[in-house]
Amino acid sequence: MVDGDICSIRSVDKEEESLTGRQETEVRKTMPTIVKDLTLYSVFDVSRLLNVTTVSVRNYIKQGHLNGQKLMGRWFVTEDDLNIFFERLM
């Protein structure tokens, strides 16, 4: 079940699960954060775009392959930095 553009992965409650006999999950879509003229992607968003784990994205940042900024305790990558990363891969 998708609620608008933003949703998260979750299991249905136990009562619903016992009625259907199966677990259903929701899929979280990639949703950048826009601050003024800056588009920011979370580590999770970048991992979905690159089809890698969030640990891999953090390692790319730590090793200097991908520029990231830590804001309010979370890592973010700007759209420009993501484009530069893609150009390096080509």
N, C-alpha and C positions, 0 to 999 in steps of 0.2 A: 504494500500500500504506500503510495507516495503522497506526501502532504506538501503541495506547492513545489517549489524548486529545491527546497532543502529537506532532506530526510536523513535518518540514520539507520544503521543496521540494528535490529532488535528482534527478539523472539516474542511471539504472541503470548498473552498470559496463559497460565496453566489451565484455567477453565476452558478457554477457547481451544487450546492444544488438545485437551482430552476429548473435546467434542469432534474435532477433525481428525485426530490421531496423527497429526504431523505438525512440524514446525514451519512457520512461514517467516521469511526475512524481508526486510526492506533494504534497498540499495541507496547509499548516500551518493549524491551527485557532486561533481567537482563544482565549487562555487567560489570564485575569487572575491577578495575583499577590495573594495574601491574606496580610497581615501584621497579626496581632492582629485588630482590628475594621476594618481599612482594606483596601479593595479597590483595587488599582493596575493600571492598564492601560498597557502599553508603547506607544510611538509606533506600532509595527507593528499592535498590537491596535486602537488607535483608528483608524488608517487603514483597516483592514478594516471596522470598524463604520460609518464615514462614507463608505466607498467612494471614498476619495481617496488620493493618494500620501503616503508618509511625509514627503516634503519639505513638502507642504501642511500636515500636522499640525504640523511644527516651526515653520512660518511662523505658524500660528494661535497657537502658544505665544509666539513671539517678538513678535508684534504685540499680544499681550494679549487676544486673543479667547478663548483657552483657557488655564486655569491648569495649569501643570505643574511638577514638581519633579525636579531632577536628583539621582539617587541612584546612587552607585558608577559614575559615568560614563555613565549611561543616563537618558533622560527618561521620567517616568511621570506619568500623569494619574489622579487619584482618581475613584472612581465618582461622588461628589458633584459634583466639578468637571465631569465629563462630563454629568451631568444638568442642571446650570446652563447649560452650553453648548447643549444640546438645547432648553432652555426659551427661550433667547435667539433661537434659529432660528425658533421658532413664532410 
